[in-house]
Amino acid sequence: MSCQTTNCTNSNGVVVYTTYQKPCPIGTTSSAYLIYTGPNLPNTGVNTNDTLTVALQKIDSEMSPAELVAKIIAAISADDDLRAALCAALNC
């Protein structure tokens, strides 16, 4: 990323140097042309080489209330410590 420096003189006649980043060019590209290259993400189902479109669709489906509740119930059912923590919290 490049920066640009501007010289300004304040009211006392002192030169002040201000550095700022140039704005990024504005443009668009389809999310169908962008590829995720990181590791597989087991919590969302996003995999290496998924397009951004597919990755966002997978994340969106995981965020549905029904899916979240189902995952919470499954996690509590499978983990005695989580079940005990839930029971303790509900009894308070």
Contact map, one row per residue, 1 for C-alpha under 8 A:
11100000000000000000100000000000000000000000000000000000000000000000000000000000000000000000
11110000000000000000110000000000000000000000000000000000000000000000000000000000000000000000
11111000000000000011110000000000000000000000000000000000000000000000000000000000000000000000
01111100000000000011110000000000000000000000000000000000000000000000000000000000000000000000
00111110000000001111000000000000000000000000000000000000000000000000000000000000000000000000
00011111000000001110000000000000000000000000000000000000000000000000000000000000000000000000
00001111100000111100000000000000000000000000000000000000000000000000000000000000000000000000
00000111110000111100000000000000000000000000000000000000000000000000000000000000000000000000
00000011111111110000000000000000000000000000000000000000000000000000000000000000000000000000
00000001111111110000000000000000000000000000000000000000000000000000000000000000000000000000
00000000111111000000000000000000000000000000000000000000000000000000000000000000000000000000
00000000111111000000000000000000000000000000000000000000000000000000000000000000000000000000
00000000111111100000000000000000000000000000000000000000000000000000000000000000000000000000
00000000111111110000000000000000000000000000000000000000000000000000000000000000000000000000
00000011110011111000000000000000000000000000000000000000000000000000000000000000000000000000
00000011110001111100000000000000000000000000000000000000000000000000000000000000000000000000
00001111000000111110000000000000000000000000000000000000000000000000000000000000000000000000
00001111000000011111000000000000000000000000000000000000000000000000000000000000000000000000
00111100000000001111100000000000000000000000000000000000000000000000000000000000000000000000
00111000000000000111110000000000000000000000000000000000000000000000000000000000000000000000
11110000000000000011111000000000000000000000000000000000000000000000000000000000000000000000
01110000000000000001111100000000000000000000000000000000000000000000000000000000000000000000
00000000000000000000111110000000000000000000000000000000000000000000000000000000000000000000
00000000000000000000011111000000000000000000000000000000000000000000000000000000000000000000
00000000000000000000001111100000000000000000000000000000000000000000000000000000000000000000
00000000000000000000000111110000000000000000000000000000000000000000000000000000000000000000
00000000000000000000000011111000000000000000000000000000000000000000000000000000000000000000
00000000000000000000000001111100000000000000000000000000000000000000000000000000000000000000
00000000000000000000000000111110100000000000000000000000000000000000000000000000000000000000
00000000000000000000000000011111110000000000000000000000000000000000000000000000000000000000
00000000000000000000000000001111110000000000000000111000000000000000000000000000000000000000
00000000000000000000000000000111111000000000000000111100000000000000000000000000000000000000
00000000000000000000000000001111111000000000000000110000000000000000000000000000000000000000
00000000000000000000000000000111111100000000000000110000000000000000000000000000000000000000
00000000000000000000000000000001111110000000000111110000000000000000000000000000000000000000
00000000000000000000000000000000011111000000001111110010000000000000000000000000000000000000
00000000000000000000000000000000001111100000000111000000000000000000000000000000000000000000
00000000000000000000000000000000000111110000001100000000000000000000000000000000000000000000
00000000000000000000000000000000000011111000001100000000000000000000000000000000000000000000
00000000000000000000000000000000000001111100111100000000000000000000000000000000000000000000
00000000000000000000000000000000000000111111111000000000000000000000000000000000000000000000
00000000000000000000000000000000000000011111110000000000000000000000000000000000000000000000
00000000000000000000000000000000000000001111100000000000000000000000000000000000000000000000
00000000000000000000000000000000000000001111110000000000011001000000000000000000000000000000
00000000000000000000000000000000000000011111111000000010011000000000000000000000000000000000
00000000000000000000000000000000000000011101111101000110011000000000000000000000000000000000
00000000000000000000000000000000000101111000111111000010000000000000000000000000000000000000
00000000000000000000000000000000001111110000011111000000000000000000000000000000000000000000
00000000000000000000000000000000001110000000001111100000000000000000000000000000000000000000
00000000000000000000000000000000001110000000011111111110000000000000000000000000000000000000
00000000000000000000000000000011111100000000000011111110000000000000000000000000000000000000
00000000000000000000000000000011111100000000000001111111000000000000000000000000000000000000
00000000000000000000000000000011000000000000000001111111100000000000000000000000000000000000
00000000000000000000000000000001000000000000010001111111110000000000000000000000000000000000
00000000000000000000000000000000000100000000111001111111111000000000000000000000000000000000
00000000000000000000000000000000000000000000000000011111111100000000000000000000000000000000
00000000000000000000000000000000000000000000000000001111111110000000000000000000000000000000
00000000000000000000000000000000000000000001110000000111111111000000000000000000000000000000
00000000000000000000000000000000000000000001110000000011111111100000000000000000000000000000
00000000000000000000000000000000000000000000000000000001111111110000000000000000000000000000
00000000000000000000000000000000000000000000000000000000111111110010000000000000000000000000
00000000000000000000000000000000000000000001000000000000011111110011000000000000000000000000
00000000000000000000000000000000000000000000000000000000001111111011000000000000000000000000
00000000000000000000000000000000000000000000000000000000000111111111000000000000000000000000
00000000000000000000000000000000000000000000000000000000000000111111100000000000000000000000
00000000000000000000000000000000000000000000000000000000000000011111110000000000000000000000
00000000000000000000000000000000000000000000000000000000000011111111111000000000000000000000
00000000000000000000000000000000000000000000000000000000000001111111111100000000000000000000
00000000000000000000000000000000000000000000000000000000000000001111111110000000000000000000
00000000000000000000000000000000000000000000000000000000000000000111111111000000000000000000
00000000000000000000000000000000000000000000000000000000000000000011111111100000000000000000
00000000000000000000000000000000000000000000000000000000000000000001111111110000000000000000
00000000000000000000000000000000000000000000000000000000000000000000111111111000000000000000
00000000000000000000000000000000000000000000000000000000000000000000011111111100000000000000
00000000000000000000000000000000000000000000000000000000000000000000001111111110010000000000
00000000000000000000000000000000000000000000000000000000000000000000000111111111011000000000
00000000000000000000000000000000000000000000000000000000000000000000000011111111001000000000
00000000000000000000000000000000000000000000000000000000000000000000000001111111000000000000
00000000000000000000000000000000000000000000000000000000000000000000000000111111111000000000
00000000000000000000000000000000000000000000000000000000000000000000000000011111111100000000
00000000000000000000000000000000000000000000000000000000000000000000000000000011111110000000
00000000000000000000000000000000000000000000000000000000000000000000000000110011111111000000
00000000000000000000000000000000000000000000000000000000000000000000000000011011111111100000
00000000000000000000000000000000000000000000000000000000000000000000000000000001111111110000
00000000000000000000000000000000000000000000000000000000000000000000000000000000111111111000
00000000000000000000000000000000000000000000000000000000000000000000000000000000011111111100
00000000000000000000000000000000000000000000000000000000000000000000000000000000001111111110
00000000000000000000000000000000000000000000000000000000000000000000000000000000000111111111
00000000000000000000000000000000000000000000000000000000000000000000000000000000000011111111
00000000000000000000000000000000000000000000000000000000000000000000000000000000000001111111
00000000000000000000000000000000000000000000000000000000000000000000000000000000000000111111
00000000000000000000000000000000000000000000000000000000000000000000000000000000000000011111
